[in-house]
Amino acid sequence: MSAFIEAASPHTMNTYGRLPIALSHGQGCRVWDINGKSYLDALAGIAVNTLGHNHPELVPALQDQLGKMIHSCNYFHVPNAEVLAAKLVELSGMTNVFFCCTGLEANEAAIKLARKFGHDKGIDKPEIVVYEKAFHGRSIATLSATANEKLKTGFGPMLEGFVRVPVNDIEALKKATQGNPNVVAVFMETIQGEGGVNPMRVEYLKQVRALCDQNDWLMMIDEVQCGMGRTGKWFAHQWAGIVPDVMPLAKGLGSGVPIGAVVAGPKAAHIFQPGNHGTTFGGNPLAMRAGVETIRIMEKDGLMANAAKVGDHLRGALEKALAGVQGVKEIRGQGLMLGVELDRPCGAVWSRAAEAGLLLSVTADSVIRLVPPLIMTEAEADEVVSILAPLIKTFLAEKS
Ligand SMILES: *Cc1c(COP(=O)(O)O)cnc(C)c1O
């Protein structure tokens, strides 16, 4: 008998537009709902389940940790926090890490770092450059840094201290900041996720790095979604050969266990002093074990190389299947972070794909976003395309 899923939850707040599906369990890139229907997972819990579901090495490690200690609190050292921090330092070329629990919390810490960086230099009203189409989270500070006006409606007043510029336009950035002594940082996503899978160009990243150096600004790169191997480098900005001063991480870092981190380079690593910042759950033993094991398994199994290889394959297969289709504007992204932009809003593709047994998401109204687990195989990528391409064609044929 099928379990009935109510359209509106009676007791949880009505914050999400949900599909009438409840997922029960998963294996690799495959998940099942409570009625036994199976789905191919090209969403990974929104770029979170790096290692897919029920990973044969991650699960026993977490079970072991659960039996030892889940949470201890920051009055005490957490040995795996040092192990994970050392690893993130090694992979990023930066120097110190602050652990928290979510993406917005990592970004909130980055904003506080930038403001204190300014205050320490005698700037009373520090300003941070942010971008059109940016998404940094739902707290008041990170929402203020976010571009999408729809998300902000009803929650004003927003925080002051942000200057907004278009992506990939160095002249616009120079013009917007010219003669402004209050600018302390530039804050960007290497590939905007919620904004519609919009990559910053390599050349632009280099230009911003140079401009930040010239002006003694912090270059802060939100790698919450595009980081942790998804694009085929540990961090997406590494394709430009640059190193930021501040880098918030979260989503894929713990392969499903809530975790966030702010990685800082020498310019930002010592801004926070005891008492300046903190969080109860941040860096707890369960989350740290998840982070350590996720990275260990990624390295051992070559999952970054897999993300690059399968990502290229997926993109190639999508390009081939959608070649010449009227209404497909662009296929973009890198590695296993891909977007297919249509010429019209396509929210319906989300639910129709789920009906057809494929989990994905639609972002920025008209961009179909694929962010599968990094363990995806080429055969599974082909399966994604075999479900998705006909669905897109049907959708576009109907509405035009
Ligand atoms: C998801 C996301 C966030 C917010 O992360 P939460 O864990 O939902 O708070 C911030 N920045 C980027 C780029 C994201 O994709």
The ligand as an ORCA input file, in Angstrom:
! r2SCAN-3c Opt
* xyz 0 1
  C      23.786     26.667      0.059
  C      24.676     27.857      0.005
  C      24.825     28.705      1.116
  C      24.013     28.535      2.366
  O      24.290     27.340      3.003
  P      23.299     26.831      4.167
  O      23.995     25.628      4.706
  O      22.001     26.527      3.516
  O      23.186     27.922      5.148
  C      25.721     29.739      1.012
  N      26.439     29.949     -0.091
  C      26.330     29.159     -1.169
  C      27.168     29.427     -2.365
  C      25.429     28.093     -1.166
  O      25.293     27.335     -2.245
*
